[in-house]
């Protein structure tokens, strides 16, 4: 019996996806739960798993191709037992359709016991460098990006030591300059996009790679935000000493009690929510010629991932404690690193917080995440001289920025919103009193 392998049903906001790398080829035996292919959308990377035992009899769409929701991309012959696929017998009946889960993201593959667990990012690296996961030295049951990079670096060092001077120059120019193996005859006709190296001289290499779907989507949204919104930015600075004192005093007890570290983001999230309650238009969004005022507080937290910037949502943040917020943010960070964020994690949001300070940014003007109307930017903490009670003292100061859509938010509201955040962070007792 032939069973269709279909693209999972995508969210309404996702029109199409890109096939990354087929893990199986025509003629390969598969078992229920085996990962067949990774699919990249502009939000997350999905894993399509086989729901039937059998043999891959046909691959309809190749690596790198664009596909739509619920589209058939391959077929499995559930009656075939050998290594070679059975030819598809003509039949008037339609093949039975495999019922895929609507949003199954990164389900672990049913593989042999000696094969380490792999994340999408790791799979892509192994595919790109033609590596076998079982050859990678690991410190746990999962192969990490660091394990792969360490293996590549060790291999590269050994190769460079044994190479001639001319070979050393070529190999150090770019990984794409190394020879590639010949593709199997059963490989799909349309290979995945690979880096293309062009160079006029040996010492001036250039590498051309296609944008990922996530990167293209980020570019589209940021450009759209700048073109369709009247973005202005207001700034202020916050004395972080009170918050730092609380963290230093309670961080060990907090982590022991709640199982998560006490960071700055939970303080900023709580301060932002209390300020949003005072200025609801900053929690609103534009819908044509109307303004939608949201009666809930779904806060987007910008997180860096191997695929680029993503913004998972802390939902109903006003109902969460500092520990609850920190727990969710930590979980999002781990899921982003492993490529396991779901559509549900990334959909919605009424206000966003981004922290460029983790990378050393002192000051920036963040861009609004449509259809939201504002975004708060955190920055690096610096010891700076400030005036207190007529004296100059040194305090840990942070610049904060609020970019807002001037179509619906007046400057007075934006400035007062940022002042409210400043006041709460400099006097955290306001959290308890909701002042």
URKASUL-V777211 format. One record per pair of residues at least 24 apart in sequence whose ideal C-beta (glycine too) atoms are under 6 Angstrom apart, sorted by the first residue. I is the first residue (numbers start at 1). J is the second residue. D is the distance in whole Angstrom. If there is no record, write none. Layout:
# URKASUL-V777211
i = (I,I)
j = (J,J)
d = (D,D)
This chain:
# URKASUL-V777211
i = (1,1,2,2,2,3,3,3,3,3,4,4,4,4,4,5,5,5,6,6,6,7,7,7,8,8,9,9,9,10,11,14,16,16,17,17,18,18,19,19,19,21,21,22,24,25,26,26,26,26,27,27,27,27,28,29,31,33,34,34,35,38,40,42,42,42,43,43,44,44,45,45,46,47,47,49,51,52,52,54,54,55,55,57,57,59,62,62,62,63,63,64,64,64,65,103,103,105,105,106,106,116,117,117,118,119,119,120,121,121,121,173,174,174,214,214,215,222,225,225,225,229,229,230,230,231,232,233,233,233,234,234,234,234,235,236,236,236,237,237,238,238,238,238,239,239,240,240,240,241,241,242,242,243,243,258,260,260,260,263,265,266,266,266,268,269,269,269,270,271,271,271,272,273,273,273,275,275,275,278,279,279,281,281,282,282,283,283,284,285,285,285,291,294,298,298,298,299,300,300,301,301,302,303,303,303,305,310,311,312,312,312,313,313,363,365,366,368,373,373,373,374,375,376,377)
j = (78,79,75,77,95,52,76,78,96,98,72,75,95,97,98,73,74,98,70,72,100,67,69,71,46,100,69,70,102,69,343,41,66,68,41,67,66,213,61,63,65,63,127,63,56,186,56,59,85,186,83,84,85,186,56,55,110,110,109,110,109,120,213,213,214,217,343,346,105,341,120,339,105,106,107,107,98,76,78,78,80,80,85,85,88,188,188,189,190,191,192,190,192,193,190,342,343,340,342,339,340,143,141,142,143,338,339,339,145,306,339,205,205,207,307,308,308,367,367,368,370,368,405,406,407,403,406,365,401,403,402,414,415,418,401,400,418,422,397,399,398,400,422,425,395,426,381,396,398,395,396,426,428,267,425,323,326,327,330,326,329,322,325,326,353,299,317,325,431,421,424,425,376,297,317,318,417,420,421,420,413,417,408,409,374,417,350,351,373,371,372,373,408,350,348,349,350,351,349,352,329,353,354,332,333,336,336,336,352,341,345,346,348,349,399,403,403,403,405,408,409,404,403,402,401)
d = (5,6,5,6,4,5,5,6,5,5,5,6,5,5,5,6,4,6,6,5,6,5,6,5,6,5,5,6,5,4,5,5,5,5,5,6,6,5,6,6,5,6,5,6,5,5,5,6,6,4,6,5,5,6,5,6,6,3,6,6,4,5,5,5,6,3,6,5,6,5,4,5,6,5,6,5,5,6,5,4,6,4,5,4,6,5,3,6,3,5,3,6,4,5,5,6,5,6,5,6,4,4,6,4,6,4,5,4,6,4,5,4,5,5,5,5,5,5,5,5,5,6,5,4,5,6,5,4,5,5,5,5,5,6,5,5,5,5,5,5,5,6,5,5,5,5,5,5,5,5,6,6,6,5,6,4,5,5,5,6,6,4,4,5,6,6,6,5,5,5,4,5,6,5,5,5,5,4,5,6,5,5,6,6,5,5,5,6,6,4,6,6,5,5,5,5,5,6,4,4,6,6,4,6,6,5,4,6,6,6,4,6,5,5,5,6,5,6,4,6,6,4,5,6,4)
